[in-house]
């Protein structure tokens, strides 16, 4: 956010801090399954007064879905095109 880098933005999951997944303090959002995300809240201004110096750039709060009934499946299908060159 705001070009300040991953060290100055705070990522929350249901109001709780996520642990960094790399040595530079960045959080890998691919660890949260997209089918479990219900909504996303983004706070960009004045968040450091509430959340501390970790939130100078802003806060992103991922809220999980609470009413999960049944089964949800997703699939992707694609064609892999490989190029090759024949030398004659």
Secondary structure, 3 states (H helix, E strand, C coil): CCCCCHHHEEEEECCEECCCCCCCCCCCHHHCCHHHEEEEEEECCCCHHHHCHHHCCEEEEEEECCCCCCCCCCCCCCCCCCCCCCCC
